[in-house]
């Protein structure tokens, strides 16, 4: 099993990190978890042909986790994709997809390209097989089983948010992915004993007091200290922290954008050291801090 971190940022535009996206490859078959900004280009940078990625899981419907999906499908359509992808996501996923393609935002683009015979041959791929999910097993094929649980991010009356776990049948390896969430016992249970836990760690501890005073929200993400505790509770063999709120940036524009969340003077690569140390106060397994195109072999 191979895990490729395609994108590792939160919502802020960051030239050094793409939006949330993870590609898990099992027996040569690809499973995409989230499809944030730059996901498709990162696949190519990682030597993966995006036309061969046929299964997509969306943890929730915040734009930084789904915005590359129309680019992914339209681009692979014109690159001769043969199979319409399966798209597994929360309630609202069908509505999201329905408003993109033949009857949606890109209808005129599709109509124009369909004037060419070679674009009609595979037009069926623009109608994905959308499967809106509930907790439990949400996907299974001959290689993997994917299970979901509710997590705590967007209020559920707006839209559910899911954590996900992939178990490889033959290889016996397992990976869990939190999506975005506050600390969540359901996700700990879902992740129990996994070979690899991939979990959001959006803000460092040193930013949290500032965020409370700024009233820009603190409840819906997991801090480094909290993350260490839940990874230890889940007995995860390895942990990858991801979905960083650009707190390690050196770009002056990104620093300005992020200054509503934390003092600009603390933003920079040194914060990664703080985050790692805080996670390791409780977690004694193997820890890595994600970056785009990080590869993990299990």
C-alpha positions in Angstrom: 0.0 0.0 0.0 1.2 3.5 -0.9 -0.1 6.7 0.5 0.6 10.0 -1.4 -0.2 13.3 0.3 -1.4 15.3 -2.7 -2.4 18.4 -0.7 -1.8 19.3 3.0 -3.2 22.8 3.6 -6.3 24.2 5.1 -8.5 26.8 3.3 -6.0 29.7 2.9 -4.4 29.9 -0.5 -0.8 28.8 -0.1 1.7 28.5 -3.0 3.5 25.7 -1.1 0.6 23.5 -0.1 -2.4 22.3 -2.1 -5.8 21.7 -0.6 -6.8 18.5 1.2 -6.2 15.4 -1.0 -4.8 12.0 -0.3 -4.2 9.2 -2.8 -4.1 5.6 -1.4 -2.9 2.9 -3.9 -3.6 -0.7 -3.2 -2.5 -3.4 -5.6 -2.1 -0.8 -8.3 -5.6 0.7 -7.9 -6.1 4.3 -6.7 -8.5 5.6 -4.1 -8.7 9.4 -3.7 -9.7 10.9 -0.4 -10.8 14.6 -0.8 -10.1 16.6 -3.9 -8.9 20.0 -2.8 -7.1 22.6 -4.9 -4.3 21.3 -7.0 -5.1 17.6 -6.4 -5.0 16.7 -10.1 -1.7 18.4 -10.8 -0.2 16.8 -7.7 -1.2 13.4 -9.0 0.7 14.1 -12.2 3.7 15.5 -10.2 3.6 12.2 -8.2 3.7 10.2 -11.5 0.1 9.0 -11.2 -2.2 9.2 -14.2 -5.4 10.9 -13.0 -7.5 9.1 -15.7 -6.9 5.9 -13.8 -8.3 7.2 -10.5 -11.8 5.9 -10.4 -12.9 6.1 -6.8 -13.2 9.4 -4.9 -14.3 9.9 -1.2 -15.3 13.3 0.0 -15.1 13.7 3.7 -17.3 16.8 3.7 -18.4 19.6 1.4 -16.2 22.6 2.5 -14.7 24.0 -0.7 -11.1 23.4 0.3 -11.9 19.7 0.2 -13.8 19.5 -3.1 -12.9 22.5 -5.3 -10.6 20.5 -7.6 -13.2 17.9 -8.4 -14.7 19.6 -11.5 -11.1 20.2 -12.8 -10.3 16.5 -12.1 -13.2 15.2 -14.0 -13.2 17.6 -16.9 -9.5 17.3 -17.4 -9.5 13.5 -17.3 -12.5 13.5 -19.7 -10.5 15.4 -22.3 -7.5 13.1 -21.6 -9.6 10.1 -22.6 -10.8 8.8 -19.2 -12.7 5.5 -19.9 -14.6 5.0 -16.6 -17.0 7.3 -14.8 -15.7 7.6 -11.3 -17.5 6.5 -8.2 -17.9 9.4 -5.8 -18.7 8.7 -2.2 -19.7 11.6 0.0 -22.1 13.1 2.5 -25.7 14.1 1.8 -25.5 17.0 -0.6 -22.8 15.3 -2.8 -25.3 14.5 -5.6 -26.5 18.1 -5.6 -22.9 19.3 -5.8 -22.1 17.1 -8.8 -25.4 17.8 -10.5 -24.6 21.5 -10.6 -21.2 21.1 -12.3 -21.4 19.3 -15.6 -24.0 18.8 -18.4 -26.7 20.8 -16.7 -24.5 23.0 -14.5 -21.7 25.4 -14.2 -19.6 23.9 -17.0 -22.5 23.1 -19.4 -21.3 25.5 -22.1 -17.7 24.2 -22.0 -19.0 20.7 -22.4 -21.4 21.6 -25.2 -18.6 23.3 -27.1 -16.2 20.4 -26.7 -18.9 17.9 -27.6 -18.8 19.3 -31.2 -15.8 17.1 -31.7 -16.5 13.4 -32.3 -13.6 12.3 -30.1 -15.2 14.0 -27.1 -18.5 12.3 -27.5 -16.9 8.8 -27.3 -16.4 9.0 -23.5 -19.0 11.6 -22.5 -20.5 9.1 -20.1 -17.6 9.7 -17.7 -19.2 13.1 -16.9 -22.0 11.4 -15.0 -20.3 10.0 -11.9 -21.7 7.2 -9.9 -22.6 9.3 -6.8 -23.2 7.4 -3.5 -24.3 9.5 -0.5 -23.2 7.7 2.6 -24.1 7.1 6.2 -21.9 5.7 9.0 -20.7 2.1 8.4 -19.3 0.4 5.3 -19.5 3.0 2.4 -17.5 1.2 -0.2 -16.2 -2.3 -0.9 -14.4 -4.0 -3.8 -12.2 -7.0 -4.2 -9.2 -5.1 -2.7 -10.5 -2.7 0.0 -13.3 -2.0 2.5 -13.9 1.7 3.4 -15.8 2.5 6.6 -17.1 5.9 7.7 -18.1 7.6 11.0 -19.5 11.0 11.8 -17.0 13.5 13.0 -17.5 17.0 14.6 -16.9 19.8 12.2 -19.8 21.4 10.3 -23.1 21.3 12.3 -24.8 18.2 11.1 -28.1 20.0 10.4 -26.2 21.8 7.6 -24.3 18.8 6.3 -22.7 15.6 7.8 -18.9 15.3 8.0 -17.1 12.0 7.9 -14.0 10.3 9.1 -12.9 7.4 6.9 -11.0 4.2 7.3 -9.6 2.0 4.4 -8.7 -1.6 5.1 -6.8 -3.5 2.4 -8.0 -7.1 2.3 -5.0 -8.9 0.9 -2.3 -6.7 2.3 -3.9 -6.4 5.7 -2.9 -2.7 6.1 -5.2 0.0 7.3 -5.3 3.8 7.0 -7.8 6.2 8.7 -8.4 9.8 7.6 -10.1 12.3 9.9 -11.3 14.9 7.4 -11.8 18.0 9.5 -13.0 17.6 13.1 -12.7 18.5 16.7 -11.5 15.7 18.9 -14.0 12.9 18.3 -14.4 9.6 20.2 -16.1 8.0 17.1 -13.0 8.6 15.0 -10.8 7.1 17.7 -13.0 4.0 17.6 -12.9 3.9 13.8 -9.1 4.2 13.9 -8.4 1.6 16.6 -5.1 -0.2 15.8 -4.6 1.4 12.3 -1.2 1.2 10.6 -1.5 4.8 9.7 -3.7 7.6 11.1 -3.9 10.8 9.0 -5.4 13.6 11.0 -6.0 17.3 10.7 -3.9 19.6 12.9 -5.1 23.0 11.6 -3.7 25.4 14.2 -0.8 25.3 16.7 -1.4 25.7 20.4 0.2 29.2 20.3 -2.5 30.4 18.0 -5.5 29.2 19.9 -5.8 31.9 22.6 -5.4 34.5 19.8 -8.2 32.9 17.8 -10.5 32.9 20.8 -10.0 36.6 21.3 -10.5 37.2 17.6 -13.7 35.2 17.7 -12.9 33.4 14.4 -13.8 29.9 15.7 -12.0 27.3 17.8 -14.3 24.4 18.2 -14.2 22.5 14.9 -10.6 21.5 14.6 -8.1 19.5 16.6 -5.1 21.0 18.4 -1.6 19.3 18.5 -2.0 18.4 22.2 -5.4 16.9 21.5 -4.2 15.1 18.5 -1.4 13.4 20.4 -3.9 12.1 23.0 -6.4 10.7 20.5 -3.7 9.0 18.3 -2.4 7.4 21.5 -5.9 6.3 22.5 -6.4 4.8 19.1 -3.1 2.9 19.3 -2.2 4.1 15.8 1.2 2.7 14.8 2.0 5.8 12.7 0.5 9.3 12.6 0.6 11.9 9.9 -0.6 15.4 10.9 -2.0 17.4 8.0 -4.4 20.2 7.0 -2.0 22.9 8.3 -3.4 26.4 8.4 -0.4 27.8 6.6 1.3 28.6 10.0 4.7 27.5 8.6 4.6 29.9 5.6 7.3 32.4 4.7 5.2 34.0 2.1 4.3 37.6 3.1 0.8 37.5 1.4 -0.1 34.2 3.1 1.2 35.6 6.4 -1.1 38.6 6.0 -4.1 36.3 5.3 -3.3 34.2 8.3 -2.8 37.1 10.7 -6.5 37.0 11.5 -5.9 33.6 13.1 -2.5 34.2 14.9 0.1 36.9 15.4 2.0 37.4 12.2 5.3 37.4 14.0 5.0 33.8 15.1 4.2 32.4 11.7 7.0 30.5 10.1 8.7 27.1 9.8 9.7 27.1 13.5 6.0 26.5 14.4 6.3 23.0 13.0 8.8 22.1 15.7 6.3 23.4 18.3 3.5 21.3 16.8 5.6 18.1 16.7 6.7 18.6 20.3 3.1 19.1 21.4 1.8 16.0 19.7 4.6 14.0 21.1 3.7 15.0 24.7 1.1 12.1 24.5 1.8 10.1 21.4 4.8 7.7 21.3 4.3 6.2 17.9 6.0 7.3 14.6 5.0 10.9 13.8 5.4 12.8 10.5 4.2 16.3 9.6 2.7 16.3 6.1 4.0 18.1 3.1 2.7 17.9 -0.5 3.9 14.8 -2.3 5.0 13.1 0.9 4.9 9.3 0.2 4.3 6.7 2.9 4.8 3.0 2.1 3.0 0.5 4.3 
